[in-house]
Amino acid sequence: MSYASIFKVTIATLAVCAAACGASPRALWAPNTVGSFGTLMFARGHITLSQQIQFATNSDQIETARSETVLRDLGTLLRDNPQIRRVRIEGHTDLRGDASANRDLSNRRALSVANHLRSQGATSVLFEPVGNGASQPLCREDNDGCHDRNRRVEFTVTDPAPGQ
């Protein structure tokens, strides 16, 4: 079984347990905890998605139908946890294309996600959208799988900072 498969099984198992036990995202979140809620896992301030937020090609337009579950879970986690005051949203692109255009696209995508989360009621959170372009690749191979991995949005809770 691959790491990705184990990760998805773990997410699904924890989500079923949380639902069965009546756990809410508020009961699960703290800056130094490791846990999960729905399609999200969090550890020491980082929120990891079990699926990527999808965008139209070369656009900051979120494909909401393909990203609905993870966006709903993010909105719920942030809305139901007033102790989360600031979140950095980092957009990344693959290695193809012009560096300046990729930075701009990744910044617009991060801002698009912030706006979407605000529209879901996460209005008390200060979002810090950052566009990294292709400057922080997870892999460098020239194939579809690698390009898909590099195109991502990452979330870090910066207030309260881990360790507080």
Secondary structure, DSSP 8 states (H G I E B T S, - for coil): --HHHHHHHHHHHHHHHHHHHT--HHHH--TT-EEEETTEEEETTEEEESS---B-TTS--B-HHHHHHHHHHHHHHHHT-TT--EEEEEEE--S-S-HHHHHHHHHHHHHHHHHHHHHTT-TTSEEEEEE-TTSS-S---SSHHHHHHHSEEEEEEEES-TT-
